[in-house]
Amino acid sequence: MKNLLILVFCIVGLIGTAQSQSLKSKWSAGIDYGSAKVQNQTTEAATSFVSRLGGSVSITQSSSISNFRIYGGYTLDENLGFELGYNNTSDVNLTYSGTSGSTYSNTAYSGNIGMKYTGFDYSALIRPSISSGWNNMFFRVGMHNLDAKISGTIAVSTTSVAYSSTTSGSGPMIGIGYDTKVSDDIDLRAQYTRLTKIAGVSGSDSNMYMIGLRKSF
């Protein structure tokens, strides 16, 4: 949160300077929708269940996750802009059912685990000069701060228990994208973004492919 406040103050200061120097800077807003593959963890989960409970277990898991992002931005000059976005993903679901070993009386159990991410990202967009002919391309460098919300149920015999928890944290993000002009003030955007340390968890990374619309004001 401290990093976010520092960045906001810096952006505000830069915007004030830019407005006094140029009338060509523009505000923008947009929406993005994309998806990413989810690492298959069924083998690790099954090993964990069997090592603790014995017996056998069957597990299925979602293979992908989708993300909806809304954002606002400011173009400082032809080479530099800033964006602040809000992200809301679909659930990654894992469903399991099994029977414990004799130590636990061969008890049947089943359940599901769902996890989704919500939170903010803030980044700088770096573009080649207009004279290069590639000004519509941009490179993204920034940070994300996401909450991983986990919820699920476990049923043993006739008893069912629900649970939930939230993990929060930040990590770096980088990306590349291209804006194709649809009209004077609307662009079609395609982009690739890599997020690392999602929700602050080391090794939790994602390659997100997104498409969206951007409107300049």
C-alpha positions in Angstrom: 0.0 0.0 0.0 2.9 2.4 0.8 4.3 1.8 -2.7 0.9 2.6 -4.3 0.6 5.9 -2.4 4.1 6.9 -3.5 3.3 6.1 -7.1 0.0 8.0 -7.0 1.7 11.1 -5.6 4.4 10.9 -8.3 1.8 10.5 -11.0 -0.1 13.5 -9.7 3.0 15.6 -9.7 3.9 14.5 -13.2 0.4 15.3 -14.4 0.6 18.8 -13.0 3.9 19.4 -14.8 2.7 18.0 -18.0 -0.5 20.0 -18.1 1.5 23.2 -17.7 3.8 22.2 -20.6 1.5 20.5 -23.1 -2.1 20.4 -24.3 -1.7 17.1 -26.1 -1.7 14.9 -23.1 -4.9 12.8 -22.7 -6.8 10.9 -20.1 -8.1 7.4 -21.1 -10.2 4.6 -19.7 -10.7 1.0 -20.9 -11.8 -2.5 -20.3 -9.8 -5.7 -20.9 -10.8 -9.4 -20.9 -8.3 -12.2 -21.0 -7.4 -15.7 -19.8 -4.4 -17.7 -18.6 -3.6 -21.3 -18.2 -3.6 -22.6 -14.6 -0.8 -24.9 -13.4 -2.2 -28.4 -12.9 -1.8 -29.3 -9.2 -3.9 -32.4 -9.1 -0.9 -34.7 -8.7 0.5 -32.7 -5.8 -2.9 -32.5 -4.1 -3.6 -36.2 -4.5 -0.2 -37.0 -3.0 -0.9 -34.7 0.0 -4.3 -36.3 0.7 -3.0 -39.9 0.5 0.1 -39.2 2.6 -2.1 -37.8 5.4 -5.1 -40.0 5.1 -4.1 -43.1 3.2 -6.5 -44.8 0.9 -7.1 -43.2 -2.5 -8.5 -40.0 -4.0 -9.7 -38.7 -7.3 -9.2 -35.0 -8.2 -10.2 -32.7 -11.0 -9.2 -29.0 -11.5 -9.9 -26.0 -13.8 -7.4 -25.7 -16.6 -7.7 -21.9 -17.1 -8.7 -18.7 -15.4 -10.3 -15.6 -17.0 -9.7 -12.0 -15.9 -11.8 -8.8 -16.3 -9.9 -5.5 -15.9 -11.1 -1.9 -15.9 -8.5 0.9 -15.9 -7.9 4.6 -16.1 -4.8 6.1 -17.7 -2.9 9.3 -18.4 -0.6 9.9 -21.4 2.2 12.1 -20.3 3.8 12.4 -23.8 4.4 10.3 -26.9 6.8 8.0 -25.0 5.3 7.6 -21.5 1.9 7.0 -19.9 0.5 5.6 -16.7 -2.3 3.2 -15.9 -4.2 2.2 -12.7 -6.3 -1.0 -13.1 -8.7 -3.1 -11.1 -8.8 -6.9 -11.7 -11.5 -9.5 -11.0 -10.9 -13.1 -12.0 -13.1 -16.2 -12.4 -12.7 -19.0 -9.9 -10.1 -21.8 -10.2 -11.9 -24.9 -9.0 -10.6 -28.1 -7.6 -13.0 -31.0 -6.8 -12.0 -34.1 -4.9 -13.5 -37.4 -3.5 -11.8 -40.2 -1.8 -11.7 -42.9 0.8 -9.2 -42.8 3.7 -7.0 -45.8 4.7 -7.7 -48.2 7.6 -6.2 -45.8 10.1 -9.2 -43.6 9.6 -11.7 -46.4 9.3 -11.9 -46.3 5.5 -14.0 -43.2 5.7 -15.4 -41.6 2.5 -14.9 -37.9 2.0 -15.4 -35.3 -0.7 -15.2 -31.6 -1.3 -14.2 -28.6 -3.4 -11.8 -25.7 -3.3 -12.4 -22.4 -5.2 -9.9 -19.6 -5.5 -10.2 -16.2 -7.2 -8.1 -13.0 -7.4 -9.2 -9.4 -7.0 -7.1 -6.2 -6.7 -5.2 -3.4 -8.4 -2.3 -3.0 -10.7 -0.3 0.2 -11.4 2.2 0.6 -14.2 4.1 2.8 -16.7 3.5 2.3 -20.4 6.6 3.0 -22.5 6.1 3.7 -26.3 8.5 4.2 -29.2 8.5 7.7 -30.7 5.8 8.6 -33.3 8.5 9.1 -35.9 9.5 5.4 -35.6 6.1 4.3 -36.9 5.7 2.0 -33.8 4.1 4.4 -31.4 1.0 2.1 -31.1 3.2 -0.5 -29.4 3.8 -0.3 -25.7 5.9 -2.0 -23.0 4.3 -2.3 -19.5 6.4 -2.2 -16.3 4.6 -2.1 -12.9 3.3 -3.8 -9.9 0.1 -5.6 -8.8 -1.5 -5.9 -5.4 -4.0 -8.8 -5.4 -6.1 -10.8 -2.9 -6.3 -14.5 -3.3 -9.7 -15.5 -1.9 -10.0 -19.2 -1.1 -13.3 -20.9 -0.1 -14.6 -24.5 -0.1 -16.4 -27.3 1.6 -15.4 -30.7 2.9 -18.0 -33.5 3.5 -17.2 -36.5 5.7 -20.0 -39.0 6.1 -23.0 -36.9 6.9 -21.1 -33.8 8.1 -20.2 -30.9 5.9 -18.0 -28.0 6.8 -17.4 -24.7 4.8 -14.3 -22.6 5.1 -12.7 -19.5 3.6 -9.5 -17.5 3.8 -7.7 -14.6 2.1 -4.1 -14.1 1.2 -2.8 -10.7 0.1 0.4 -9.4 -1.4 2.1 -7.6 -4.3 4.6 -8.5 -7.0 6.0 -7.2 -10.3 4.4 -7.2 -13.7 5.7 -6.7 -17.2 4.1 -6.8 -20.6 3.8 -5.8 -24.2 0.8 -4.7 -26.2 -0.5 -2.9 -29.3 -3.3 -0.4 -29.8 -5.1 -0.4 -33.1 -7.2 2.7 -33.8 -10.9 2.0 -34.4 -12.0 5.6 -34.4 -10.5 9.0 -33.4 -10.8 8.3 -29.7 -11.2 4.5 -29.5 -8.5 1.8 -29.8 -8.7 -2.0 -29.9 -5.9 -3.3 -27.6 -4.2 -6.7 -27.6 -1.6 -7.4 -24.9 0.4 -10.0 -23.1 1.2 -9.5 -19.4 3.3 -11.6 -17.0 2.6 -11.4 -13.3 4.9 -12.9 -10.7 4.5 -13.4 -7.0 0.7 -13.3 -7.3 -0.9 -12.3 -3.9 2.7 -12.2 -2.6 3.3 -15.9 -3.0 6.7 -16.9 -4.4 6.4 -19.2 -7.4 2.8 -18.1 -8.1 3.2 -16.7 -11.7 0.8 -16.2 -14.6 1.0 -15.4 -18.3 -2.2 -13.4 -19.1 -3.3 -12.8 -22.7 -5.9 -10.0 -23.0 -8.0 -8.0 -25.5 -10.0 -4.9 -24.9 -11.1 -1.4 -25.8 -9.5 1.9 -24.8 -11.1 5.3 -25.0 -9.2 8.6 -25.0 -10.7 11.8 -23.6 
